[in-house]
Amino acid sequence: MEKIASFTIDHIKLQPGVYVSRKDHIGAETVTTFDIRMTSPNEEPVMNTAEVHTIEHLAATFLRNHPAFGNRIVYFGPMGCRTGFYLLLAGDYCSKDIIPLLTEMFTFIRDYVGEVPGASPKDCGNYLDMNLPMAKYLAGKYLREVLDGITEDRLVYPV
């Protein structure tokens, strides 16, 4: 069986950043998949499910309600390895195009106060597995260490 593209990225060299994972064509539309890598694979501890789940709820809510990108959001969700998230956008984008959007999103998460959207037994299948303080911490860390002043080496996969 052929190895899928995401398994061909050198995860030993991969650092936190924003990468175009793939571009798919569906009819006349391009869908761009972004790898939003928050931790250094196989070096740093992975994120726990509670904070991943909280980031997913807050980010998906923010993105789907965004005035400019809301109707372009196809999907936002965690990687199975818990080192980051995938964001799928309708359109042909490069990593630099979404840095302002991600900066807004992670600022929203870092500064969020209140009940996590969808964190109720009626709305979520695992509503108790949430950690807002740690989600806020991780969002702030990603803003400081990755998005603020992001460099080209954090926008293109390592070779």
HELIX and SHEET records of a PDB file:
HELIX    1   1 ALA A    5  THR A    8  5                                   4    
HELIX    2   2 THR A   49  ARG A   64  1                                  16    
HELIX    3   3 GLY A   70  ARG A   72  5                                   3    
HELIX    4   4 SER A   95  ILE A   98  5                                   4    
HELIX    5   5 ILE A   99  ASP A  111  1                                  13    
HELIX    6   6 LEU A  132  TYR A  142  1                                  11    
HELIX    7   7 LEU A  143  LEU A  147  3                                   5    
HELIX    8   8 GLU A  152  ARG A  154  5                                   3    
SHEET    1   A 4 GLY A  17  ILE A  26  0                                        
SHEET    2   A 4 GLU A  29  ARG A  37 -1                                        
SHEET    3   A 4 GLY A  84  ALA A  90 -1                                        
SHEET    4   A 4 ILE A  73  PRO A  78 -1                                        
END                                                                             
